[in-house]
Amino acid sequence: MFFTRQKPVKKIMGWRIAPPRITIGAILAALKYIALPLFGGLALLDLLLYLFFQHVLERCYGVLCLLS
């Protein structure tokens, strides 16, 4: 992802230890616990605003209303 100069490999008790890196599991966990709830909350907010504008204010709401 980001191309930087690699750090020198460290040896701990004679063993070469790989540097830390972002894994597929970390990306999936971030999507599961951050992105999915965020998008779900935004979708619910959009639905509530749509229903409020349609039934309470009886006005158009959304991009498709502006285009029609």
MODA-V556776 format. One line per field, one symbol per residue. ss: DSSP state (H for helix, E for strand, C for the rest). psi: psi as a letter, one per 40 degrees, with the letter a starting at -180 (. if undefined). A space follows every 50 residues. Layout:
# MODA-V556776
ss->???
psi->???
This chain:
# MODA-V556776
ss->CCCCCCCCCEEECCEEECCCCCCHHHHHHHHHHHHHHHHHHHHHHHHHHH HHHHHHCCCCCCHHHHHC
psi->chhihiiihihhfehhhiiiihidddddddddeddddddddddddddddd ddddddefiihiddddd.
